[in-house]
């Protein structure tokens, strides 16, 4: 089930831009253009993460942040603040109020996605991901960082292993090269989308017949066969 994000901002164009990009990345997105509407949505159905603009028409994002942290039902909700303010004091106040991260406008969609995933990963409860993954003759133990194919252990590099686990966690779902870069390489900007092709080619070769489970969707990306 996709993780749900509530985006709160009073700029319609920015709100739509953020919504579209996060939906493309596989998230479910709700939006609100005022603090009042945001609080109503938080009370009705708390999301997995809150993207919160500091400057809202009715009351400030800092006030919303304080209310969230003061409500025991949603006190642990991850919050990323969005703002045009870039003074150090503004960031300090945001973190003191309990924000998990702080993104200054203007920002790139990829930067925002990276920060969203990083915050969600930090907040992921232990044991949420399965301890082992398997498909046919392919078996992976993420905790031990070990992989077996056709009964034999396969030696994978850290990036090959992470690529395989990322794909296996989403069987049947197509992941673009940019998505794989975000999840496996993170903020390392020295790599390009074509890096994915090279690593997956080597990964398939090492997996032998199990490499056929990794399918290429031309012009889109890759998926692990469902």
QUISUL-V889147 format. One record per residue. PHI is phi in radians with two decimals (999 if undefined). BURIAL is + if it has 9 or more other C-alpha atoms within 8 Angstrom, else -. Layout:
# QUISUL-V889147
phi: (PHI:PHI)
burial: (BURIAL:BURIAL)
This chain:
# QUISUL-V889147
phi: (999:-1.14:-1.29:-1.87:-2.15:-1.80:-1.86:-2.08:-2.82:-1.67:-1.71:-0.98:-1.14:-1.16:-1.03:-1.21:-1.06:-1.13:-1.04:-1.06:-1.15:-1.23:-1.10:-1.09:-1.53:1.71:-1.59:-1.63:-2.20:-2.01:-2.28:-2.60:-1.88:-2.59:-1.14:-1.07:-1.15:-1.09:-1.11:-1.09:-1.23:-1.11:-1.26:-1.31:-2.71:-1.00:-1.44:-1.51:-2.77:-2.03:-1.74:-2.20:-1.31:-1.34:-1.77:-2.08:-1.20:-1.72:-2.66:-1.32:-1.12:-1.12:-1.16:-1.09:-1.03:-1.09:-1.17:-1.09:-1.19:-1.60:-1.79:-1.10:-1.23:-2.28:-1.06:-1.61:-1.08:-1.13:-2.26:-2.00:-1.57:-1.96:-2.79:-1.48:-1.35:-2.19:-1.32:-1.01:-1.09:-1.15:-1.16:-1.06:-1.07:-1.03:-1.20:-1.13:-1.39:1.93:-1.20:-1.51:-2.74:-2.51:-2.03:-1.63:-1.34:-1.39:-2.38:-1.52:-0.98:-1.18:-1.05:-1.10:-1.06:-1.04:-1.20:-1.07:-1.12:-1.10:-1.17:-1.11:-1.14:-1.16:-1.59:-1.15:-1.12:-1.09:1.49:-1.20:-1.52:-1.10:-1.28:-2.47:-2.23:-2.62:-2.76:1.01:-1.54:-1.81:-2.39:-2.29:-2.00:-1.05:-1.15:-1.55:0.99:-2.30:-2.45:-2.23:-2.41:0.95:1.46:-2.01:-1.29:-1.94:-1.56:-2.03:-1.26:-1.05:-1.24:-1.08:-1.12:-1.14:-1.06:-1.09:-1.10:-1.06:-1.21:-1.18:-1.24:-2.27:-1.02:1.50:-1.77:-1.40:-1.99:-1.25:-1.07:-1.10:-1.09:-1.15:-1.07:-1.04:-1.42:-1.71:-1.76:1.07:-1.51:-1.28:-1.57:-1.42:-1.80:-2.09:-0.96:-1.19:-1.02:-1.03:-1.02:-1.11:-1.17:-1.24:-1.07:-1.16:-1.07:-1.04:-1.09:-1.18:-1.38:1.15:-1.08:-1.20:-1.12:-1.19:-1.18:-1.55:-1.79:-1.64:-1.85:-0.99:1.38:-2.14:2.93:-2.36:-2.58:-1.64:-0.96:-1.52)
burial: (-:-:-:+:+:+:+:+:+:+:-:-:-:-:+:-:-:+:+:-:+:+:+:-:-:-:+:+:+:+:+:+:+:+:+:-:+:+:+:-:+:+:-:-:-:-:+:+:+:+:+:+:+:+:+:+:-:-:+:+:+:+:-:+:+:+:-:+:+:-:-:-:-:+:+:-:+:+:+:+:+:+:+:-:-:-:-:-:-:+:+:-:-:+:+:-:+:+:+:+:+:+:+:+:-:-:-:-:-:-:-:+:+:+:+:+:+:-:+:+:-:-:-:-:-:-:-:-:-:-:-:+:+:-:-:-:+:+:+:+:+:+:-:-:-:+:+:+:+:-:-:-:-:+:-:+:-:-:+:+:+:+:+:+:+:+:+:+:-:+:+:-:-:+:+:+:+:-:+:+:+:+:+:+:+:-:-:-:-:-:-:-:+:-:-:+:-:-:+:+:-:-:+:+:-:+:+:+:-:+:+:-:-:+:+:-:+:-:-:+:+:+:+:+:-:-)
